[in-house]
Amino acid sequence: MTEVQAYLEHVRVQRRLAPRTLAIYGDALARLQGFAERDGIELLMVQPAHARRWLGRLHGEQGLAPRTIAQALSSWRGFYRWLGSDLKVAQNPFEGLRAPKAAKPLPKALGVDDAVQLASYADAQRRPADEALDRALVELLYGCGLRVGELVGLDAQAGKEARGWLDLAEGEAQVLGKGSKRRSVPMGAPAVKAVQDWLVHRPTRAREDEPALFVGARGGRLGDAQIRARLKARAIAAGMPSHVHPHMLRHSFASHLLQSSGDLRAVQELLGHAHITTTQVYTSLDYQHLAKVYDAAHPRAKKKTP
């Protein structure tokens, strides 16, 4: 049994790795063996210079994604740590090496027209209570930028025990965000109207002792999964071009607000972000918008014809 086979058997038995994880380890170590054979190096003789070269090959020659490279590096490092514990190698050649950072995917946001289309969508064939409920959910997710958890936590009445509530007279949503931090978010007229319409139907569904603002057919508080399912179905009915989920509407709220105002600090406060760096991701979303503004307004943006 080779060292690699022995190590894979060790992690299978001692760490009880899932078959898929074990396969990832196996693939990574097969790459390692291939590099060693190509350079004529025995695995027990690998030096840090070899390790750096092979790590570079994963990225340059094989074009692997940063996450895949990180998995391979972790497998290699673990293999040599195990060899070191048996005194088969004097050092771990992969210790201290880092995989390239994976680019953070930009949050997906609906275009302004699509977001307005979804918020304005109406289905006269549905039960009025269902229609009112879904419209209110969309208006609070897109019109106020609430997290789905904040939406779930809203109660029909303000109180000491309430996690969140709406002040329709003042047009404000009081929510409990991440880190148990409370914040106040302004509500637009469409959101206020949508919630008022839902409140007309709520008594016909909510159980007598149910404090939740949004309730399902059984009279209990709507949960995260139920809201996601309702939003997905409504977006499909409204003809949206992609799968719509609650956080996409929050992203759309932030992106569209930033496009119009350019006030990153205000968007940070409205979203309830603890750090401005979290909010700055939305500046990347708006590059095309900013480029159009630049082309239209800056005197040096376009070459002048002679």
C-alpha positions as YAML, in Angstrom:
chain: A
units: angstrom
residues:
- id: 1
  name: MET
  ca: [0.00, 0.00, 0.00]
- id: 2
  name: THR
  ca: [1.43, 3.38, -1.00]
- id: 3
  name: GLU
  ca: [1.60, 6.36, 1.37]
- id: 4
  name: VAL
  ca: [-1.28, 8.00, -0.49]
- id: 5
  name: GLN
  ca: [-3.47, 4.89, -0.21]
- id: 6
  name: ALA
  ca: [-2.62, 4.55, 3.47]
- id: 7
  name: TYR
  ca: [-3.51, 8.19, 4.10]
- id: 8
  name: LEU
  ca: [-6.84, 7.89, 2.29]
- id: 9
  name: GLU
  ca: [-7.65, 4.82, 4.36]
- id: 10
  name: HIS
  ca: [-6.66, 6.73, 7.50]
- id: 11
  name: VAL
  ca: [-8.97, 9.68, 6.82]
- id: 12
  name: ARG
  ca: [-11.77, 7.34, 5.78]
- id: 13
  name: VAL
  ca: [-11.64, 5.41, 9.04]
- id: 14
  name: GLN
  ca: [-10.43, 7.97, 11.55]
- id: 15
  name: ARG
  ca: [-12.21, 11.07, 10.25]
- id: 16
  name: ARG
  ca: [-15.18, 9.22, 8.75]
- id: 17
  name: LEU
  ca: [-15.20, 11.36, 5.65]
- id: 18
  name: ALA
  ca: [-18.22, 11.28, 3.40]
- id: 19
  name: PRO
  ca: [-17.69, 9.45, 0.09]
- id: 20
  name: ARG
  ca: [-17.78, 12.70, -1.88]
- id: 21
  name: THR
  ca: [-15.19, 14.34, 0.39]
- id: 22
  name: LEU
  ca: [-13.00, 11.26, 0.19]
- id: 23
  name: ALA
  ca: [-13.21, 11.42, -3.61]
- id: 24
  name: ILE
  ca: [-12.07, 15.07, -3.51]
- id: 25
  name: TYR
  ca: [-9.07, 14.05, -1.38]
- id: 26
  name: GLY
  ca: [-8.31, 11.24, -3.81]
- id: 27
  name: ASP
  ca: [-8.42, 13.52, -6.85]
- id: 28
  name: ALA
  ca: [-6.17, 16.08, -5.15]
- id: 29
  name: LEU
  ca: [-3.58, 13.50, -4.17]
- id: 30
  name: ALA
  ca: [-3.67, 11.99, -7.66]
- id: 31
  name: ARG
  ca: [-2.74, 15.45, -9.00]
- id: 32
  name: LEU
  ca: [0.08, 15.59, -6.46]
- id: 33
  name: GLN
  ca: [1.41, 12.23, -7.58]
- id: 34
  name: GLY
  ca: [1.21, 13.34, -11.19]
- id: 35
  name: PHE
  ca: [3.26, 16.48, -10.51]
- id: 36
  name: ALA
  ca: [5.87, 14.49, -8.57]
- id: 37
  name: GLU
  ca: [6.24, 11.89, -11.33]
- id: 38
  name: ARG
  ca: [6.48, 14.62, -13.96]
- id: 39
  name: ASP
  ca: [9.36, 16.27, -12.07]
- id: 40
  name: GLY
  ca: [10.97, 12.99, -11.04]
- id: 41
  name: ILE
  ca: [10.50, 13.65, -7.31]
- id: 42
  name: GLU
  ca: [9.51, 11.10, -4.70]
- id: 43
  name: LEU
  ca: [6.65, 12.26, -2.50]
- id: 44
  name: LEU
  ca: [8.79, 11.86, 0.63]
- id: 45
  name: MET
  ca: [11.42, 14.19, -0.86]
- id: 46
  name: VAL
  ca: [9.17, 17.12, -1.81]
- id: 47
  name: GLN
  ca: [10.57, 20.54, -0.86]
- id: 48
  name: PRO
  ca: [8.83, 23.95, -0.46]
- id: 49
  name: ALA
  ca: [10.11, 24.99, -3.91]
- id: 50
  name: HIS
  ca: [8.30, 22.02, -5.47]
- id: 51
  name: ALA
  ca: [5.19, 22.85, -3.48]
- id: 52
  name: ARG
  ca: [5.12, 26.44, -4.73]
- id: 53
  name: ARG
  ca: [5.69, 25.32, -8.33]
- id: 54
  name: TRP
  ca: [2.88, 22.75, -8.22]
- id: 55
  name: LEU
  ca: [0.48, 25.16, -6.60]
- id: 56
  name: GLY
  ca: [1.19, 27.56, -9.47]
- id: 57
  name: ARG
  ca: [0.49, 24.79, -11.99]
- id: 58
  name: LEU
  ca: [-2.97, 24.20, -10.56]
- id: 59
  name: HIS
  ca: [-3.82, 27.79, -11.36]
- id: 60
  name: GLY
  ca: [-1.77, 28.42, -14.51]
- id: 61
  name: GLU
  ca: [-1.68, 25.17, -16.45]
- id: 62
  name: GLN
  ca: [-4.83, 23.47, -15.25]
- id: 63
  name: GLY
  ca: [-6.93, 26.60, -14.80]
- id: 64
  name: LEU
  ca: [-8.65, 25.38, -11.67]
- id: 65
  name: ALA
  ca: [-11.00, 27.63, -9.75]
- id: 66
  name: PRO
  ca: [-9.68, 29.15, -6.50]
- id: 67
  name: ARG
  ca: [-12.04, 26.99, -4.43]
- id: 68
  name: THR
  ca: [-10.79, 23.79, -6.10]
- id: 69
  name: ILE
  ca: [-7.19, 24.88, -5.58]
- id: 70
  name: ALA
  ca: [-7.91, 25.55, -1.91]
- id: 71
  name: GLN
  ca: [-9.37, 22.05, -1.54]
- id: 72
  name: ALA
  ca: [-6.31, 20.49, -3.19]
- id: 73
  name: LEU
  ca: [-3.92, 22.51, -1.04]
- id: 74
  name: SER
  ca: [-5.79, 21.48, 2.10]
- id: 75
  name: SER
  ca: [-5.58, 17.82, 1.07]
- id: 76
  name: TRP
  ca: [-1.86, 18.08, 0.33]
- id: 77
  name: ARG
  ca: [-1.15, 19.87, 3.58]
- id: 78
  name: GLY
  ca: [-3.08, 17.26, 5.55]
- id: 79
  name: PHE
  ca: [-1.24, 14.44, 3.80]
- id: 80
  name: TYR
  ca: [2.17, 15.83, 4.73]
- id: 81
  name: ARG
  ca: [1.04, 16.59, 8.26]
- id: 82
  name: TRP
  ca: [0.10, 12.92, 8.58]
- id: 83
  name: LEU
  ca: [3.47, 11.86, 7.12]
- id: 84
  name: GLY
  ca: [5.20, 14.12, 9.63]
- id: 85
  name: SER
  ca: [3.33, 12.55, 12.53]
- id: 86
  name: ASP
  ca: [4.90, 9.21, 11.51]
- id: 87
  name: LEU
  ca: [8.31, 10.90, 11.13]
- id: 88
  name: LYS
  ca: [8.40, 10.04, 7.43]
- id: 89
  name: VAL
  ca: [9.15, 13.67, 6.47]
- id: 90
  name: ALA
  ca: [11.03, 16.36, 8.38]
- id: 91
  name: GLN
  ca: [8.87, 19.25, 7.25]
- id: 92
  name: ASN
  ca: [5.52, 20.00, 5.64]
- id: 93
  name: PRO
  ca: [6.39, 21.61, 2.28]
- id: 94
  name: PHE
  ca: [2.86, 23.00, 1.92]
- id: 95
  name: GLU
  ca: [2.71, 24.68, 5.32]
- id: 96
  name: GLY
  ca: [2.21, 28.43, 4.95]
- id: 97
  name: LEU
  ca: [1.14, 28.32, 1.30]
- id: 98
  name: ARG
  ca: [-2.16, 30.00, 0.47]
- id: 99
  name: ALA
  ca: [-4.58, 29.41, -2.37]
- id: 100
  name: PRO
  ca: [-5.56, 32.41, -4.53]
- id: 101
  name: LYS
  ca: [-8.54, 34.27, -3.15]
- id: 102
  name: ALA
  ca: [-11.84, 33.46, -4.75]
- id: 103
  name: ALA
  ca: [-13.69, 36.45, -6.14]
- id: 104
  name: LYS
  ca: [-16.80, 37.19, -4.15]
- id: 105
  name: PRO
  ca: [-19.84, 36.74, -6.39]
- id: 106
  name: LEU
  ca: [-21.83, 39.91, -6.80]
- id: 107
  name: PRO
  ca: [-25.33, 39.80, -5.42]
- id: 108
  name: LYS
  ca: [-27.93, 39.43, -8.12]
- id: 109
  name: ALA
  ca: [-30.44, 42.23, -8.48]
- id: 110
  name: LEU
  ca: [-33.45, 42.74, -10.70]
- id: 111
  name: GLY
  ca: [-33.45, 45.57, -13.18]
- id: 112
  name: VAL
  ca: [-35.59, 48.55, -12.21]
- id: 113
  name: ASP
  ca: [-38.28, 47.70, -14.76]
- id: 114
  name: ASP
  ca: [-38.47, 44.08, -13.63]
- id: 115
  name: ALA
  ca: [-38.65, 45.05, -9.96]
- id: 116
  name: VAL
  ca: [-41.46, 47.55, -10.62]
- id: 117
  name: GLN
  ca: [-43.26, 44.96, -12.74]
- id: 118
  name: LEU
  ca: [-43.12, 42.44, -9.91]
- id: 119
  name: ALA
  ca: [-44.26, 44.97, -7.30]
- id: 120
  name: SER
  ca: [-47.12, 46.13, -9.51]
- id: 121
  name: TYR
  ca: [-48.24, 42.68, -10.62]
- id: 122
  name: ALA
  ca: [-51.82, 41.74, -9.78]
- id: 123
  name: ASP
  ca: [-53.78, 38.54, -10.36]
- id: 124
  name: ALA
  ca: [-57.52, 39.07, -10.28]
- id: 125
  name: GLN
  ca: [-58.12, 35.31, -10.42]
- id: 126
  name: ARG
  ca: [-56.55, 34.62, -7.02]
- id: 127
  name: ARG
  ca: [-58.17, 34.80, -3.63]
- id: 128
  name: PRO
  ca: [-58.07, 38.41, -2.43]
- id: 129
  name: ALA
  ca: [-56.38, 37.40, 0.83]
- id: 130
  name: ASP
  ca: [-53.54, 35.61, -0.97]
- id: 131
  name: GLU
  ca: [-53.12, 38.47, -3.39]
- id: 132
  name: ALA
  ca: [-53.00, 41.04, -0.58]
- id: 133
  name: LEU
  ca: [-50.52, 38.93, 1.40]
- id: 134
  name: ASP
  ca: [-48.09, 38.46, -1.48]
- id: 135
  name: ARG
  ca: [-48.24, 42.11, -2.50]
- id: 136
  name: ALA
  ca: [-47.41, 43.17, 1.05]
- id: 137
  name: LEU
  ca: [-44.48, 40.75, 1.19]
- id: 138
  name: VAL
  ca: [-43.02, 42.06, -2.07]
- id: 139
  name: GLU
  ca: [-43.47, 45.70, -1.07]
- id: 140
  name: LEU
  ca: [-41.63, 45.22, 2.22]
- id: 141
  name: LEU
  ca: [-38.81, 43.20, 0.67]
- id: 142
  name: TYR
  ca: [-38.24, 45.52, -2.30]
- id: 143
  name: GLY
  ca: [-39.69, 48.80, -0.99]
- id: 144
  name: CYS
  ca: [-37.94, 48.62, 2.41]
- id: 145
  name: GLY
  ca: [-35.03, 46.25, 1.79]
- id: 146
  name: LEU
  ca: [-35.89, 43.98, 4.70]
- id: 147
  name: ARG
  ca: [-34.18, 40.68, 5.28]
- id: 148
  name: VAL
  ca: [-36.51, 37.70, 5.11]
- id: 149
  name: GLY
  ca: [-35.83, 37.01, 8.79]
- id: 150
  name: GLU
  ca: [-36.86, 40.55, 9.66]
- id: 151
  name: LEU
  ca: [-40.03, 40.08, 7.64]
- id: 152
  name: VAL
  ca: [-40.82, 36.82, 9.42]
- id: 153
  name: GLY
  ca: [-40.35, 38.51, 12.80]
- id: 154
  name: LEU
  ca: [-42.88, 41.30, 12.24]
- id: 155
  name: ASP
  ca: [-45.82, 41.33, 14.63]
- id: 156
  name: ALA
  ca: [-49.21, 42.91, 14.01]
- id: 157
  name: GLN
  ca: [-48.88, 45.09, 17.12]
- id: 158
  name: ALA
  ca: [-45.98, 46.92, 18.75]
- id: 159
  name: GLY
  ca: [-45.01, 45.69, 22.19]
- id: 160
  name: LYS
  ca: [-42.17, 44.70, 24.51]
- id: 161
  name: GLU
  ca: [-42.24, 41.12, 23.25]
- id: 162
  name: ALA
  ca: [-42.42, 42.06, 19.57]
- id: 163
  name: ARG
  ca: [-39.29, 41.51, 17.50]
- id: 164
  name: GLY
  ca: [-40.54, 43.96, 14.91]
- id: 165
  name: TRP
  ca: [-43.64, 45.91, 13.95]
- id: 166
  name: LEU
  ca: [-44.92, 48.50, 11.49]
- id: 167
  name: ASP
  ca: [-46.02, 52.03, 12.33]
- id: 168
  name: LEU
  ca: [-48.31, 52.70, 9.39]
- id: 169
  name: ALA
  ca: [-49.29, 56.17, 10.61]
- id: 170
  name: GLU
  ca: [-45.65, 57.27, 10.57]
- id: 171
  name: GLY
  ca: [-44.71, 55.10, 7.60]
- id: 172
  name: GLU
  ca: [-41.93, 53.27, 9.46]
- id: 173
  name: ALA
  ca: [-40.86, 49.65, 9.92]
- id: 174
  name: GLN
  ca: [-39.20, 48.82, 13.23]
- id: 175
  name: VAL
  ca: [-37.15, 45.67, 12.76]
- id: 176
  name: LEU
  ca: [-34.67, 43.54, 14.68]
- id: 177
  name: GLY
  ca: [-31.70, 42.85, 12.44]
- id: 178
  name: LYS
  ca: [-28.47, 40.90, 12.72]
- id: 179
  name: GLY
  ca: [-26.74, 41.10, 16.06]
- id: 180
  name: SER
  ca: [-30.10, 41.92, 17.69]
- id: 181
  name: LYS
  ca: [-29.76, 45.51, 16.50]
- id: 182
  name: ARG
  ca: [-32.95, 47.47, 16.02]
- id: 183
  name: ARG
  ca: [-33.36, 49.93, 13.21]
- id: 184
  name: SER
  ca: [-36.11, 52.03, 11.71]
- id: 185
  name: VAL
  ca: [-36.75, 51.85, 7.97]
- id: 186
  name: PRO
  ca: [-39.04, 54.25, 6.11]
- id: 187
  name: MET
  ca: [-42.00, 52.75, 4.25]
- id: 188
  name: GLY
  ca: [-43.19, 54.17, 0.97]
- id: 189
  name: ALA
  ca: [-46.86, 54.82, 0.27]
- id: 190
  name: PRO
  ca: [-47.26, 51.62, -1.82]
- id: 191
  name: ALA
  ca: [-45.89, 49.52, 1.05]
- id: 192
  name: VAL
  ca: [-48.19, 51.17, 3.58]
- id: 193
  name: LYS
  ca: [-51.19, 50.65, 1.29]
- id: 194
  name: ALA
  ca: [-50.26, 47.00, 0.65]
- id: 195
  name: VAL
  ca: [-50.00, 46.24, 4.38]
- id: 196
  name: GLN
  ca: [-53.29, 48.03, 5.08]
- id: 197
  name: ASP
  ca: [-54.96, 45.88, 2.43]
- id: 198
  name: TRP
  ca: [-53.52, 42.73, 4.02]
- id: 199
  name: LEU
  ca: [-54.71, 43.77, 7.49]
- id: 200
  name: VAL
  ca: [-58.28, 43.69, 6.18]
- id: 201
  name: HIS
  ca: [-57.88, 39.96, 5.49]
- id: 202
  name: ARG
  ca: [-55.59, 38.99, 8.39]
- id: 203
  name: PRO
  ca: [-58.41, 38.47, 10.97]
- id: 204
  name: THR
  ca: [-59.98, 35.82, 8.75]
- id: 205
  name: ARG
  ca: [-56.79, 33.73, 8.89]
- id: 206
  name: ALA
  ca: [-54.85, 34.45, 12.06]
- id: 207
  name: ARG
  ca: [-55.43, 32.37, 15.15]
- id: 208
  name: GLU
  ca: [-56.78, 34.27, 18.11]
- id: 209
  name: ASP
  ca: [-53.48, 34.19, 20.01]
- id: 210
  name: GLU
  ca: [-51.19, 34.63, 16.97]
- id: 211
  name: PRO
  ca: [-49.13, 37.88, 17.18]
- id: 212
  name: ALA
  ca: [-47.51, 37.56, 13.74]
- id: 213
  name: LEU
  ca: [-48.32, 40.14, 11.09]
- id: 214
  name: PHE
  ca: [-48.06, 37.64, 8.26]
- id: 215
  name: VAL
  ca: [-49.83, 34.31, 8.71]
- id: 216
  name: GLY
  ca: [-50.44, 31.32, 6.51]
- id: 217
  name: ALA
  ca: [-53.56, 29.31, 5.74]
- id: 218
  name: ARG
  ca: [-53.36, 27.52, 9.11]
- id: 219
  name: GLY
  ca: [-53.28, 30.76, 11.03]
- id: 220
  name: GLY
  ca: [-49.66, 30.60, 12.21]
- id: 221
  name: ARG
  ca: [-46.67, 32.80, 11.49]
- id: 222
  name: LEU
  ca: [-45.33, 32.52, 7.96]
- id: 223
  name: GLY
  ca: [-41.84, 31.03, 7.94]
- id: 224
  name: ASP
  ca: [-38.80, 31.68, 5.76]
- id: 225
  name: ALA
  ca: [-39.48, 28.72, 3.44]
- id: 226
  name: GLN
  ca: [-43.13, 29.69, 2.95]
- id: 227
  name: ILE
  ca: [-42.21, 33.25, 2.02]
- id: 228
  name: ARG
  ca: [-39.60, 32.02, -0.43]
- id: 229
  name: ALA
  ca: [-42.10, 29.68, -2.08]
- id: 230
  name: ARG
  ca: [-44.76, 32.38, -2.35]
- id: 231
  name: LEU
  ca: [-42.30, 34.87, -3.83]
- id: 232
  name: LYS
  ca: [-40.97, 32.34, -6.33]
- id: 233
  name: ALA
  ca: [-44.49, 31.51, -7.53]
- id: 234
  name: ARG
  ca: [-45.44, 35.17, -7.80]
- id: 235
  name: ALA
  ca: [-42.31, 36.03, -9.77]
- id: 236
  name: ILE
  ca: [-42.99, 33.21, -12.23]
- id: 237
  name: ALA
  ca: [-46.59, 34.38, -12.66]
- id: 238
  name: ALA
  ca: [-45.34, 37.94, -13.22]
- id: 239
  name: GLY
  ca: [-42.99, 36.75, -15.97]
- id: 240
  name: MET
  ca: [-39.68, 37.47, -14.25]
- id: 241
  name: PRO
  ca: [-36.63, 36.42, -16.29]
- id: 242
  name: SER
  ca: [-34.87, 34.63, -13.42]
- id: 243
  name: HIS
  ca: [-35.48, 32.88, -10.13]
- id: 244
  name: VAL
  ca: [-36.44, 35.53, -7.59]
- id: 245
  name: HIS
  ca: [-35.78, 35.07, -3.88]
- id: 246
  name: PRO
  ca: [-36.16, 37.45, -0.91]
- id: 247
  name: HIS
  ca: [-32.52, 38.50, -0.76]
- id: 248
  name: MET
  ca: [-32.60, 39.39, -4.46]
- id: 249
  name: LEU
  ca: [-35.28, 41.96, -3.69]
- id: 250
  name: ARG
  ca: [-33.14, 43.33, -0.86]
- id: 251
  name: HIS
  ca: [-30.22, 43.60, -3.29]
- id: 252
  name: SER
  ca: [-32.50, 45.32, -5.79]
- id: 253
  name: PHE
  ca: [-33.63, 47.81, -3.15]
- id: 254
  name: ALA
  ca: [-30.01, 48.68, -2.33]
- id: 255
  name: SER
  ca: [-28.78, 48.83, -5.90]
- id: 256
  name: HIS
  ca: [-31.64, 50.98, -7.19]
- id: 257
  name: LEU
  ca: [-31.42, 53.33, -4.22]
- id: 258
  name: LEU
  ca: [-27.70, 53.76, -4.72]
- id: 259
  name: GLN
  ca: [-28.17, 54.42, -8.42]
- id: 260
  name: SER
  ca: [-30.59, 57.23, -7.67]
- id: 261
  name: SER
  ca: [-28.92, 58.79, -4.63]
- id: 262
  name: GLY
  ca: [-25.26, 57.85, -4.71]
- id: 263
  name: ASP
  ca: [-25.36, 58.00, -0.90]
- id: 264
  name: LEU
  ca: [-23.55, 54.88, 0.26]
- id: 265
  name: ARG
  ca: [-23.81, 55.78, 3.96]
- id: 266
  name: ALA
  ca: [-27.56, 56.18, 3.77]
- id: 267
  name: VAL
  ca: [-27.91, 52.80, 2.04]
- id: 268
  name: GLN
  ca: [-25.73, 51.28, 4.76]
- id: 269
  name: GLU
  ca: [-28.06, 52.59, 7.47]
- id: 270
  name: LEU
  ca: [-31.19, 51.45, 5.67]
- id: 271
  name: LEU
  ca: [-29.80, 47.95, 5.16]
- id: 272
  name: GLY
  ca: [-28.55, 47.70, 8.73]
- id: 273
  name: HIS
  ca: [-24.97, 46.86, 7.73]
- id: 274
  name: ALA
  ca: [-22.50, 47.15, 10.58]
- id: 275
  name: HIS
  ca: [-19.62, 47.97, 8.22]
- id: 276
  name: ILE
  ca: [-19.54, 50.17, 5.12]
- id: 277
  name: THR
  ca: [-17.43, 47.53, 3.32]
- id: 278
  name: THR
  ca: [-20.46, 45.22, 3.28]
- id: 279
  name: THR
  ca: [-22.48, 47.90, 1.49]
- id: 280
  name: GLN
  ca: [-19.71, 48.76, -0.98]
- id: 281
  name: VAL
  ca: [-20.44, 45.61, -2.99]
- id: 282
  name: TYR
  ca: [-23.37, 47.46, -4.50]
- id: 283
  name: THR
  ca: [-21.02, 49.97, -6.12]
- id: 284
  name: SER
  ca: [-19.80, 47.10, -8.33]
- id: 285
  name: LEU
  ca: [-23.36, 46.33, -9.38]
- id: 286
  name: ASP
  ca: [-23.76, 49.84, -10.66]
- id: 287
  name: TYR
  ca: [-20.67, 50.03, -12.89]
- id: 288
  name: GLN
  ca: [-22.66, 50.00, -16.14]
- id: 289
  name: HIS
  ca: [-24.96, 52.71, -14.83]
- id: 290
  name: LEU
  ca: [-21.97, 54.84, -13.80]
- id: 291
  name: ALA
  ca: [-20.26, 54.26, -17.14]
- id: 292
  name: LYS
  ca: [-23.35, 55.52, -18.97]
- id: 293
  name: VAL
  ca: [-23.46, 58.62, -16.79]
- id: 294
  name: TYR
  ca: [-19.77, 59.23, -17.45]
- id: 295
  name: ASP
  ca: [-20.17, 58.83, -21.21]
- id: 296
  name: ALA
  ca: [-23.11, 61.19, -21.26]
- id: 297
  name: ALA
  ca: [-21.73, 63.89, -18.97]
- id: 298
  name: HIS
  ca: [-17.92, 64.03, -18.97]
- id: 299
  name: PRO
  ca: [-16.26, 66.14, -21.68]
- id: 300
  name: ARG
  ca: [-13.35, 63.73, -21.98]
- id: 301
  name: ALA
  ca: [-15.44, 60.55, -22.05]
- id: 302
  name: LYS
  ca: [-15.71, 60.23, -25.80]
- id: 303
  name: LYS
  ca: [-13.32, 61.07, -28.57]
- id: 304
  name: LYS
  ca: [-14.40, 64.12, -30.47]
- id: 305
  name: THR
  ca: [-14.52, 63.80, -34.19]
- id: 306
  name: PRO
  ca: [-12.08, 66.18, -35.93]
...
